[in-house]
Amino acid sequence: MDEPFAVGATHRGILTAAKSLQEKATEPSSRPINDGIKCAQKITKISVITLVSIGIVELLIGQISGSVVATADGIDSLSDAMISFIVFMGLVIAGRPADRKFHFGYYKVESFAALLAAIGMIVMGSIILYQSSSSLLQQHRHEIHQPILTMIVLAAASIISVYRAIQMRNIANKHNLLSLRTDAKNSIKDGSASVVGFLSVLIATQFGFSQMDAIGGIIIAGYIFSVAYVSLKQSALILVDSWQNPKVTDLIRQTIEDKFKKRDQIKVRSILLRPAGMRVVFVAVHIEVDGSKTLADVELVTREVEMVIRSKIPYIKKISVIPHSLTSLPILAESASI
């Protein structure tokens, strides 16, 4: 008579094959993440150097020409360089492997860096809004001495910022990096600020409408707040483990039921999904199986469930399949997110 928890040689061979297939399935999933982090680190490092250079040049031009908008844009560029540096450090830390202190890795550091960058944008937008509003209400007038040179510098800064933003956005969308996407939006904002500065100098010098500096600053501040709100919301939801895509939950459930509906009596009790950032997801699937199955059979089923999920959704980093007897515990909710 067979013992219920005995593991025979045949089962051991099947489990070994399942483990081998599972390891092969997980190996490729980590490579795109590492490649994406390396590309993001490179472009972010270039962004920091570029923004510092642009900021210094704009500050010098602002002092030479007496242009308030050029000086403000220079300060804005240096602030953006600080935000890019925060994103860079977040990507460096996020690329570290899991260790004894952080068992699930450092992926959430990337989302935390995006959160800090968004907060920095809110602070910067508030300062610009205050200064611009004060200047508009008090109707300050400033004489610009080198308008042509100032406009050339602002136009060049805008072109460089937009080109860099396109590069960053492409990498961020390809590898689903929230912090880099935030930095890309920040770079677009920086380019927009330079365009507004260019138009402000043009209108102020050619048409005598000196208040255009203040109006342009208010427009830039509004754009900063809109970008910061979206980034703040997305990063905060990831940090609190909020899952916002119920279709993935339904897909996992349907995949398991289609796979086992003919040969095994398996019921999905609950599916718990947790985002970790950078297109990395952790999932825990609670299933109900026949309580008379041997331990080897149950383990084989859990391995098969894991592999069939990974075949459909390759970006899931870790899959935990927890088996329960059909009559062992009360039924939990159909699906939940933690």
Secondary structure, DSSP 8 states (H G I E B T S, - for coil): ---TT---HHHHHHHHHHHHHHHHHHHHHHHHHHHHHHHHHHHHHHHHHHHHHHHHHHHHHHHHH--HHHHHHHHHHHHHHHHHHHHHHHHHHHTS---SS-TT-SHHHHHHHHHHHHHHHHHHHHHHHHHHHHHHHHT-----S-HHHHHHHHHHHHHHHHHHHHHHHHHHHHHT-HHHHHHHHHHHHHHHHHHHHHHHHHHHHHS--TTHHHHHHHHHHHHHHHHHHHHHHHHHHHHTT----HHHHHHHHHHHHHHHTTTS--EEEEEEEEEEETTEEEEEEEEEE-TTS-HHHHHHHHHHHHHHHHHH-TTEEEEEEEEEETTTS----S-EE-
